[in-house]
Amino acid sequence: MCSSDLIQQAGLGDIDQKVRTGQRLSLEDGIRLYETPHLAAVGLMAHRVRTQKHGRKTYFNINQHVNYTNICIYSCKFCAFAAKEGEARGYLMTPDVVEQKVREQLHRPVTEVHMVAGIHPTMGYDYYLDVVRAAKRGRPDIHVKAFTMVEIEHILNISGKSEDEVFADLRAAGLGSCPGGGAEVLVDRVHKAVFREKMGPDRWLAAARKVQKHGFKMNATMLYGHIERIDERVTHLMRLREVQDECGGFMAFIPLAFWPYHTDLENFGHVTTGHLDLRSIAVARLMLDNFPHIKAYWIMLTQESAQTALSFGANDI
């Protein structure tokens, strides 16, 4: 059976025709792609798009994480990382410690340092600039990818400066790009239920627009597999697609599989399946027609699932 026959038998021929002719998929199309039992057909369409964009190439970098504090003013139900000030497991790195962490990996061919953290209640504006400078001191050729949109909004709020001045300061300190965390699911219902205290969908998207309009590239994520519905996942993708149409600064989309253990949602009771992981990557590749890259985040998926995802639309690992 050829791939076209498989897609037709799955009842997805109309969606396949849209994909082949470059028509944008709708909310209803995205829901069908999530709901169809024919995962292989969805994967075939996504893989075709992946190969049209990138051939057999797969992209990666050698990445070091330095999460400078886990102390956070927010209490998100999905989070197992955050601590409150005064808790024994709470920590805050000085800029010197950040520099030391980067220097400790000089024997490895690291190309990027990824720095995100909690929203600390007392650290001032200069601290955020100093941790970026510290990473660059530790390894001057390193690309610094730092600060979720939650952190960016916080930095803007405490700076006492204009938006233009803040982004100029971040660039001068050595910031290269921003990661895509903190979006979770860009739907008000999920925000109110799971991360009410933190910025909501509109504010996250507004911060992403500011970052991109000031010349920084960034990624985008979606945390899936908790309380969100299928239509909310697709809505999330469509909202990202709209901002990409407007600003064009998203590099990669990264579906993040929710891990419930040690969170307030632990009793919710399940982890994602391999089928859902592969489907989330494939649907993203089909819906996000204006995103250059879809990432299979192997640390969450396992190496084996991430390798399989390279045939389900992912081209970045």
C-alpha positions, 0 to 999 in steps of 0.5 A: 500500500502506498502512503497516499492510499493509507492516508485516504483509507484513514479518512484524511485525504482532504487534510492531505490535499491541504498540506500538499497544496500549502493551505493552512490547516484549521482548528477542526483539522487539528482536532481530527489529526489528534483524534484519528486512530490512524497515527501512521497516516498523520506521521506520514503527512508530517514526515513529508513536510519535514523532508520537504523543508529539511531533507534528511538533515537533523539539527542539534547543539551541545547544550549546558543547563545552568538554572541559576535559582529555583526560588520562585514567588509562584506556586504552579501546580505542575511544577516540581522545581520551584522552592520558596525562600527559606526552604532547605532545597532552595538555592540562588547562584551568584554570578561567580558560581554561574561562571564556574559552572560554565568553566567546569564544562570547558573540556566538552564541546558545548555550543550553548548555555541554557539559563532559566529559573524561578522568579526570585522575590528580591534579586534586582535588575542588574543580577539578570544582566550579571548572570549573562555576563558571567556565562560569557566570561566563563566561555566567551564563544558560548551562545547564551539562550536565557530567560522565559517570557515570564522572566522577561516580563519580570525583568522589564517590570523591575528595571525602571527603564524603557523597553528599548533600554532593557533589550539593549542592556540584555544584548550588550550583556551577551544574551543571544536568544530566548527559550520557549518555556513558560507558555504551558497551554495558551488557553485561559481555562488551563491557566486559571486551573494550573498556573493562575499566579503566573502570566496568562496566555495574552501576556506570554504572547505579548512578551514574545512579540516584544522579544522578537520585535527587538531582534531576538530569536526564541523557541516556543513550547507546549506542556501537554498531557495534564488537564488540557483538552485536544481543542486547547492544544490545537488552539495553542498551536494556532496562537503561536502560528499567528505570532509567527505570521506577525513577527517571524522570530520563532525558531523551533517548537518543542512539545514538552511531555508533562511528568506528574511526579512530585507536583500538585497534579501527581494524583492526576495519575498518568504520564504521556504515552509514546503514541501521544508524544509522536502525535504531538510532534506530527500534529505540530509539524502539520499545523505550524506551517510557518515554523522552521523546526520541530524539536524532539526533546529526547530528555523527556521522550527518551532517545528511542522515542526521539529517534522515532520522532524524526520520522514523524515530523521532527527535524531537531533533536 
